[in-house]
């Protein structure tokens, strides 16, 4: 499919949401035609820009669905679910990540169903860029420090000071705020706080879950294997 045709498909999907939801809300907020028209025009340009970023990334990934695929229900549902999250995104990098995940779904083999794909879309949607970068930094330290017979707390204790410094230096999150950030990230299932009656352990440390590596692969990022023996 040519880039112009792909852009037309995305524009139609955005237009559906615009007319059914946002235009209606704007009309209720201010029924004056001129004000609504101006606001709607601005929103359309904003959504169009997001759609262009999304489609450009798909073209870069050589996603070229045949005409018959465009009519399939699973394709349309997966595209619509992705575009809903694209609309909510404010960072170009995150929009491209949604395109990466959609490309993974389109190519098959990874996701078992549209519902499975939607679960991963929800995780990406919930994560801020800062939160994702925190996880990537933690993964770097876990990979460089395999368990090798230790328990997760022993490894976390060994890397935590450097991990906190790295996050503060490269992301700008003070170490005093990091525990709260990590607590928020737990909702995604990619990270878990280590709990238990360990001697001298006062809490606040954690580790990545097996889901993280799988999630990372759907974004076309080659995960570094974490040794667990």
C-alpha positions in Angstrom: 0.0 0.0 0.0 1.3 3.4 -0.9 2.1 6.0 1.8 -0.7 8.2 0.5 -3.2 5.4 0.9 -2.0 4.6 4.4 -2.3 8.2 5.4 -5.9 8.2 4.0 -6.8 5.2 6.1 -5.4 6.8 9.3 -7.1 10.2 8.5 -10.5 8.4 8.2 -10.0 6.7 11.6 -9.1 9.9 13.2 -12.1 11.7 11.6 -14.5 9.1 13.0 -13.3 9.8 16.6 -13.4 13.6 15.9 -17.0 13.7 14.7 -18.4 11.2 17.2 -16.7 12.5 20.4 -14.6 15.6 20.4 -16.6 17.7 18.1 -19.7 16.9 20.1 -17.9 17.8 23.4 -16.7 21.1 21.9 -20.2 21.9 20.8 -21.6 21.3 24.3 -18.9 23.5 25.8 -19.4 26.4 23.4 -22.2 26.3 20.9 -21.0 29.3 19.0 -20.2 28.1 15.5 -17.1 30.2 15.0 -15.5 29.1 18.3 -16.2 25.4 17.6 -15.0 25.6 14.1 -11.7 27.2 15.1 -11.1 24.7 17.9 -12.0 21.7 15.7 -9.7 22.9 13.0 -6.8 23.1 15.5 -7.6 19.6 16.9 -7.7 18.2 13.4 -4.3 19.5 12.5 -2.9 18.1 15.8 -4.4 14.7 15.2 -3.3 14.8 11.6 0.3 15.4 12.7 0.1 12.5 15.1 -1.3 10.3 12.3 1.6 11.4 10.0 4.2 10.4 12.6 2.5 7.0 13.0 2.2 6.3 9.3 5.7 7.4 8.6 7.1 4.9 11.1 5.0 2.1 9.5 6.4 3.0 6.1 9.9 2.9 7.6 9.1 -0.6 8.9 7.9 -1.7 5.5 4.4 -2.4 6.7 2.4 -2.8 3.4 -0.9 -4.6 4.0 -2.7 -5.9 0.9 -6.2 -4.5 0.2 -7.9 -7.7 1.4 -6.2 -7.4 4.8 -7.6 -3.9 5.3 -11.1 -5.3 5.3 -10.4 -7.9 8.0 -12.0 -7.3 11.3 -9.0 -8.1 13.4 -6.9 -5.6 11.4 -9.4 -2.8 11.7 -9.9 -3.5 15.5 -6.2 -3.5 16.1 -5.7 -0.3 14.1 -8.5 1.4 15.9 -7.3 0.4 19.3 -3.8 1.7 18.4 -5.0 5.0 17.1 -7.0 5.6 20.2 -3.8 5.5 22.2 -2.0 7.6 19.5 -4.5 10.3 20.0 -3.8 10.5 23.7 0.0 10.6 23.2 1.9 13.9 23.5 5.4 12.6 22.7 6.5 11.8 19.2 8.7 9.0 20.5 5.7 7.3 22.1 3.7 7.5 18.9 6.5 5.8 17.1 6.5 3.1 19.8 2.8 2.5 19.1 3.6 2.1 15.5 6.4 -0.4 16.4 4.0 -2.5 18.5 1.3 -2.4 15.8 3.9 -3.6 13.2 4.7 -6.5 15.6 1.0 -7.4 15.7 0.6 -7.1 12.0 3.5 -9.4 11.2 1.9 -12.1 13.4 3.4 -14.9 15.6 3.8 -12.8 18.7 0.3 -11.9 19.8 -2.3 -14.6 20.2 -5.3 -12.4 19.6 -6.5 -8.8 19.3 -7.2 -8.9 23.0 -3.6 -9.9 23.8 -2.4 -7.1 21.7 -4.7 -4.6 23.4 -3.3 -5.7 26.8 0.2 -4.6 25.6 -1.2 -1.4 24.1 -2.6 -0.6 27.5 0.7 -1.1 29.2 2.5 1.2 26.7 -0.3 3.7 27.1 0.0 3.7 30.9 3.8 4.1 30.9 5.3 7.6 30.6 8.5 8.0 28.8 10.3 8.6 32.0 8.9 5.5 33.6 10.0 3.4 30.6 13.5 4.8 30.7 13.7 3.9 34.4 12.9 0.3 33.5 15.4 0.2 30.7 18.1 1.5 33.1 17.2 -1.2 35.7 17.4 -3.8 33.0 20.9 -2.7 32.1 22.0 -3.3 35.7 20.2 -6.6 36.0 21.7 -7.8 32.8 25.2 -6.8 34.0 24.6 -8.5 37.3 23.0 -12.0 36.8 21.6 -13.7 39.8 24.1 -16.6 39.7 22.6 -18.3 42.7 21.6 -15.1 44.6 18.1 -14.2 45.3 16.6 -11.0 43.7 17.0 -8.9 46.8 20.8 -9.7 47.0 21.2 -8.6 43.4 19.0 -5.5 43.9 21.1 -4.5 46.9 24.3 -4.8 44.9 23.1 -2.5 42.1 20.6 -0.2 43.8 23.0 2.7 44.6 24.3 2.8 41.1 20.8 2.4 39.7 19.5 5.4 41.7 22.5 7.6 40.6 22.0 6.6 37.0 18.3 7.5 37.1 18.9 10.8 38.7 21.7 11.7 36.3 20.1 10.7 33.1 16.4 11.1 33.7 16.4 13.7 36.4 14.4 11.8 39.0 15.7 12.5 42.5 16.3 9.4 44.5 13.8 10.6 47.1 11.1 10.4 44.4 12.2 7.1 42.8 10.3 4.8 45.2 7.0 6.5 44.3 7.8 6.3 40.6 8.5 2.6 41.0 5.3 2.0 42.9 3.4 3.6 40.1 5.2 1.4 37.5 4.0 -1.8 39.4 0.6 -1.3 37.9 1.9 -2.3 34.5 3.2 -5.8 35.7 6.7 -5.0 34.3 8.2 -4.4 37.7 7.6 -5.7 41.2 8.7 -4.7 44.6 10.6 -7.3 46.6 8.8 -8.2 49.8 9.6 -10.7 52.5 11.2 -11.1 55.9 14.8 -10.6 54.9 17.3 -9.7 57.6 18.1 -5.9 57.6 15.8 -5.3 54.6 13.7 -2.2 55.0 11.9 -2.3 51.6 11.9 -0.1 48.6 13.8 -2.3 46.2 12.5 -4.4 43.3 13.1 -6.2 40.1 11.8 -6.6 36.6 9.3 -9.3 35.8 9.6 -11.8 32.9 6.9 -9.8 31.2 9.3 -6.9 30.7 11.5 -8.7 28.2 8.5 -9.9 26.2 7.1 -6.3 26.2 10.4 -4.9 25.1 10.5 -7.2 22.1 7.2 -6.0 20.8 8.7 -2.5 20.5 11.4 -4.0 18.2 14.0 -3.4 20.9 16.3 -6.4 21.2 16.1 -7.4 24.9 19.4 -8.4 26.6 18.8 -11.9 28.0 18.9 -11.9 31.8 20.6 -14.9 33.3 18.7 -16.4 36.2 21.0 -19.3 37.3 
